[in-house]
Amino acid sequence: MNMGLQFKICLQVILWLCFEQVLQDVAAGFDPTSQRTDSSLSDANLMFEFLLDGVEIDLDNNIVLLDKEMASMRRGRAFLSQINDNIPRGLSSMVQMVNTLKGQRRRPMSQDQFETLVLSLVYSAHQAWHQERKEEQEAWGGVLLQLANVTVYELRGNYLFNYA
């Protein structure tokens, strides 16, 4: 199985885990957000479409859409700008972001903050998977677990794991 296919499968699993409850609420007719529901669903669908059509990380550590037509669209360029400009790339900066998010847990996240969280989760999963040294894999895996925990807290109001 090639790396691109593995990354695509990993993205699908992570995105499904993150959005499962939201999608169930939408299917059941519940309002998953109190603001901009139609826009939020459209944005979420578009994000899924971008990610599931395929992405790669280039030599400069930037995310690139494999579908060149989508990449040339205004929304595609905006998506690439968001993911390439707002996602921390280093382990220490990712840990710093996790700690900041944990400190803000009493306030609901904005849509942009949540999207950045989910995209950071996906990027961390990719980094954990592709590290050659076991120590680096474990470090990225730890960040991935913390990001998943923050994501679950944001969606459900409680953590998967309590570190206290």
N, C-alpha and C positions, 0 to 999 in steps of 0.2 A: 504494500500500500504506500503510495507516494505521500510526501509531506503535505502537499496542498490538500489532498483528500482528507488526511488525518486532521488538519487544521479546520477544514470545513465541517467535519463531523463533530469535532470538539466545540466549535461555535454553535452548532445546532443544539447540542445537548445543554450547553451552558445557558443559551438564550431560552430554551424551553423551560429549564429549571427556574430561571429568574422570572419569567412571565407567565408561568402556568396558572397561578391564581388569578392574575389580571385577566387572562384570556377566558378563564372559566366564568369570572364575574361578567365580562362582556357578553359571553354566550348566554348567560342566564338573564341578561337584561339589567344587571346592576350597573350603577354609575361608578367606575373605578377611580375617578378623580372628580373633584368638585369644580374644576375649571378646565376649559378648552378640551373637552372630551373628544369631540370630532377631530380636532386638529391633532390631539395626542395620539389617537388611534391611527390616523393617517401617517404621522411621523413614525410611529412604531412599525407600521407595515412597511414603510419605505426603508427603515433601518434594517429590518429583516431581509428585505429584498436585496439591499446592497451587500449585506454579509453573506447571505446564502448563495448569491450569484458568484461569490468568490472574491477573496482578498489575498494579498501577499504582503510580506514585509520585504522592502527592497534593501539594498546594501547600505543605505543611509538611515535605516531603521524607521522608515516611513511606511504607512499603510497605503497600498495601491489597490484600486478596484480593478479586477480582471476584465470586467465589461467596460470597454473603452467608451461606448456610447453613454452609459450611465455616468461614467467618470467625467464626461464633458458637459453633462447637464448642470444647471445652476444648483440644484439640490444635491447632486453628487459631489460637486466641488465644495459645497457647504459642509457636507458630511465628512469629506476628507480633511477639510480645514479643522473641524471640531475634533476629530480623532487624532490628527497629527499635531495639533497645537495645544490641546487640553489634557492629553493623557500623559502622565509621568512615564518616563522611559527607564529610569534607573531604579534599582531596588530601594535605595535610601529615600528617594523622592516618593516612591509608591508607599513606603512605610509611613512617611510623613503625612501623605494624603489620608491614609487609613486612620491615623491618630487624630487628624483634624475632623474627619467625618464622625468618629466615635465621640468626640467632644461636642459635636453639634446635634447629637441624637434626639434632643428634646424638641427640636424644630423640624418640621417636615421639609424635605428637600424640594427644591424647584425641579421642574422637568429637565432643565439643562444639567443640574447637578446629578440627577438620577441617571440620565443618559451617560454622563461622564463616568459614573460609578460602574454601570454595566459594561461600558467599553473598556474600562480599566480592568474589570474582572476577566474579560475575554483576552486582553493583552497579557495579563498575568498568567492565565492558563497556557497561552502560547509560550511564554518565556519559561515557565516551569517545565513544560514538555520538551523544550529544545535545549536545555542546559546540558552541558557535557559532564560537568563536575557534580557529584552527589550533593555537596554542601550548597551549591548554588540552586540545584533543583529543590532541595528542602527549604531554602530561604524563600524562593519564589512560591513554592507550595504553601508556605506559612502565610505569605501575603494573600495568596489566592483564597485560602480558608477565611482569613479575616475579612476580605472584601465580600465573600459570599455571606458571611455572618452579618455584615452591615446591610447588604442587600435584602436579606430575609427580614431583618429588623425593620427596614423601611417599608417592606410590603406587608408584614404581618404584625409588627409591634412587639415582637420578642425575638431573641437570638436563638440560633440553632445550638450554639455552644456558649456557655458562660465562663469567662476567664477569671472570675473573682475568686 
